[in-house]
Amino acid sequence: MSKRKMKILAATYLTALLTALALLAMVSYSHLQVYRRQAGYDAARAFRQTVDAVDTLSASLEKSLYATDGGMCGKICADICADARAAETALAALPFSTLEHEQVKAFLGQCGDYAYTLCREAAEQGFTAAQRKTMAALSDKAGELAGLLYAMRDELSSGELTMDSREKRLANMERQGTLLSSAMGEAAGSFTAETLRYDGAYSEQDKPFNEPADEARTRAAAAEFFGVPAEELELIGAYADGSCNSYLSGTQTACVTAKGLLRLTDSRLVDEPTLTAFEGKERAGEWLEILGYQDLELCGAEQRGPLLLCRYAPVTDGVRALDRSLLLTVALDDGSLYALDAVDLERRGESYDWPVTEAEAREAVPEGLTLWQLGRVSVESPGGIGTPCYELICFTRQGETVTVYVNAETGKQQEIVI
């Protein structure tokens, strides 16, 4: 074949290739436009669902002002929980996230959590005057938020606002008109969670008093634990309130307070296990003695590869405080202390009354379960409050373990663990 024919053939193939690439680009661009339109429709639908869910939430909260019997109060609490979760889900589907966006989510979460904590109590005796007052305040705030969202929905429909895109922020800056995220940030920025005191996740709890830690004392305590001169330790951090200092020695970091070692972490790679889980538990008990901990009872152990995680609870007058546990991790390659977390152990310690007797607690065991062991414990409520309970460890007919916790103050089931 001559050089001239080869050039013609190469030019023909190149032309065909460029034509195919051009067609492919056109098809891809067409598909991209379809995807963009679909994404825009989905975002607009998510915003409409957000508006409707917040409006429904406001109405459900307002209903609490007129409910008189326990059954209706319980139903309203369930409706508020469902409406709040629906609003959070729809809000999460929007193609943007801002600080104000997160503040609105926190407010919605607080509404749902507050109603959730009232479900059992309200279903039995209705709402108290204080609870109705809180519901009214939340309803007013939700109604105000719904009004703002309705106004933004109308502006979005009229073209005054433009829906954000999930593409890079530069693309959003080039879009015409004010973005919905900006309008929402300006209008809804004040919708932070309310200051409420109740037994729930969004409750304002009293902050514990932390004794200031003297740097010289904490350094000396850390040096004694590591077995190295104090001057060799590197101070790598401190709590803002000055109650804890962190020191680095080799691969280990120790956080020390005025009371002693609070937390320990190790970054070394652990080799293959040479100790069994049983031997690891024995070694964990030895470490407790070395660290000076007393009156702790092993209440759970889990092996994760070459590590054994042990959970201990303090025991006072026969009561195991499951809400004040200590976590200790042993490396199964050499039995060394790999991690320690005594934060929960230090934070509180309550004394309880036990008006419900053991005999009355046994009555909470349902049919189909066989009671094996009963003990006294304290567990943590959703709001972080210690609650005295009877722990009833039971077996099903199939031999599976079911643990029922009975509130020692009310005689009702507090929690069921399977």
C-alpha positions, 0 to 999 in steps of 0.5 A, a space after each residue: 500500500 502506498 504512503 498516499 493510501 495509508 494517509 487517506 486511510 488514517 485520515 478516514 479512521 481519525 474522522 470516524 473516531 472523532 465523529 463517534 466521540 462527538 456523538 458520544 459527547 452529545 449523548 452524554 451531555 443529553 443524559 447529564 441534562 436529564 440527570 440534572 433536571 431529575 435532581 432538581 425535581 427531587 430537590 424541589 420535592 424534598 423541600 415541599 415534603 420538608 414544609 409539609 412535615 414541619 407544618 404537620 409537626 406544628 399542628 400535632 404539637 398544638 393538639 397537645 393543648 386540647 388532649 384530655 385523656 391518656 390514650 389521646 396524649 400517647 397518640 399525639 406523642 407518637 404523631 409528633 415523633 413521626 412528624 419530626 422524623 419525617 421532617 428530618 428525613 426530608 431536610 436531609 435530602 436537600 442538596 445543601 447543608 449549612 450551619 442554619 440547616 443543622 440548627 433546624 435539624 437539631 430543633 426538629 430532633 428535640 421536638 421528636 425526642 421530647 415527645 418520645 420521652 413523654 409517650 409512656 407517662 402521657 399514655 397513662 395520666 396525660 400531660 402535666 401543666 408544665 409539659 403542655 407549656 413546653 409543647 405550646 412553646 415548641 408548637 409556636 416555634 414550629 409554626 413560625 418555622 413552617 411559615 418561613 418555609 412556606 414563604 420560601 416555597 412560594 418564592 421558589 415557585 415564582 423564580 425569586 429563589 433558585 434551588 441549590 445544586 449538588 455540583 461544586 459550589 462554583 456552579 452554584 455561585 454561577 446560578 441566577 437568583 438567590 439560592 435557597 440555602 442562603 435564604 434559609 440561612 437568613 430566615 431560619 438561623 434562629 431556630 436552635 434547640 430550646 433549653 429544656 430540662 427533661 429526661 432525654 437526649 436534648 435535655 440541659 444537664 448540670 455540668 459536673 465540677 471538675 477539680 483543676 489538675 496541677 501540671 506537676 502532680 499530673 506529670 508525676 502521676 503519669 511518670 510513675 505509671 509509665 515508669 520513666 523520668 517525669 522530664 521525659 514526658 511530652 505534654 501534648 494537650 489539656 482540657 479547656 477547664 484545666 482538669 486533665 493533662 495528656 502526656 505522650 510516652 512512646 506509643 502510649 498517651 495518658 490523660 491524667 486528672 487530679 484523681 489519677 489516670 483517666 484515659 489511656 490509648 496505645 497506637 502500637 500494632 498488636 501481634 497475633 494473640 498468644 493469650 486466650 480470652 480467659 487468660 486475658 480476663 485474668 490479666 485485666 483483673 491484674 491491671 485493675 489491682 495495679 491501677 488501684 481500682 477496687 469494688 469493680 465487677 466484670 459485666 462484659 467482655 468482647 474479643 476483637 482480633 488480638 484485643 480483649 475489651 472488658 467492661 467493669 461496673 462499680 459495686 456499692 452495697 450490692 448494686 452494680 452501677 451499669 451507668 458508671 462503667 470502666 472500659 479496659 482493653 488488654 493486648 492478647 499478644 503480651 497481656 499489656 494494658 492497651 487502653 483504659 477509659 474511666 470517664 464514666 466511672 468518675 462522673 457521678 455516683 448516686 444513692 437510691 431508694 428501692 420502694 419496689 421489692 424483689 417479689 414485685 419485680 419478679 411479677 414483671 417477667 412475662 410468660 414464656 421466660 424463665 427467670 435465672 438470676 435477679 440483681 440490683 443495678 443502676 442504668 442510664 436513662 436517655 437523659 443520662 440520669 442514673 435509674 435504680 433497676 432490678 436486673 432479671 436475666 431470663 431464658 426463653 424456651 429456645 435457650 436464648 437470653 433475655 434481660 429485663 430491667 424493672 424500674 425499682 421506683 415504679 415497678 414497671 419495665 425500664 428496658 429489655 435487652 435481647 
